[in-house]
Amino acid sequence: MELSVRLQTVAGAVTPGHRIADVGTDHGYVPIYLVKNHICPEAVAMDINSGPLDRAKEHIKMEGLEDKIHIRQSDGLLGLSPREADTVVIAGMGGDLICRILKAAPDFLAAGKEFVLQPQSEWFKVRHFICEHNYLIEKEWFLKEDGRYYVVIRAVPAHTCEGTEQSGQRTCTGLLPEKDPHYFCPDASDLDEEVIFRYGWYLLRESDPVLLEYLKQEYRKKKKILQEMDRQGRTGLARYKELKKEIEDIDNITKIYYRVNIFTG
């Protein structure tokens, strides 16, 4: 079974040896891949609808993994106990829905489970939720597949990261260490906190090349819309001011992280 780049990244974010719960499993590809390749000892494949579970069940049977991957119909995590999984995977859903699923399962947050999250939209909401519930982003991946950009987040409880330093780098990096957005770059005073949530502290700190590509695309797209609004005389609209601020934020990011304004001219 060959996973897409997106699902391969999701699977690769899971800590080896962990039992996983895959929420919204669809075809069951991620748990099948992890168990079949002996990365995870067992898994629970979950979905709110019976159709996806039937497909997952068929694929699991084809791989002969019925004794290691269990099917369960559930609304989010409501049908699972925290004792049954070490890592919770939620991929391919909107950011708002992911936050609602996690909010409805406080026992999993209290138990300090690892979360591998792949929001399709509203990435900033997921980052906010993580930060507000005493979790840290241990690592983030930003990737492109079939013309679309995706974020994959591995979040762990804050108490598991002591903030130790190794060769000048923290072994576990939070979204906003000590709530100080200037930690990762002393020149970050030009960025407000919401900009950091929007684009991701970890990705900015690592100067992620795919994020840079995304920023270039966003800059050009927003600039084109702004120019059209200028042409139409719609400069008094609130959206016009928002676009100007968003363009300015991207420009500031490039100056800070790449030490050059790549959009000159």
Secondary structure, DSSP 4 states (H G I P E B T S, - for coil): ----HHHHHHHHTSPTT--EEEET-TT-HHHHHHHHTTSSS-EEEEESSHHHHHHHHHHHHHTT-TTTEEEEE-STTTT--GGG-SEEEEEEE-HHHHHHHHHT-HHHHHTT-EEEEEESS-HHHHHHHHHHTTEEEEEEEEEEETTEEEEEEEEEEGGG----EETTEESS--SSGGG-TTTT-TTGGGS-HHHHHHH-HHHHHTT-HHHHHHHHHHHHHHHHHHHHHHHTT-TTSHHHHHHHHHHHHHHHHHHHHSSS-TT--
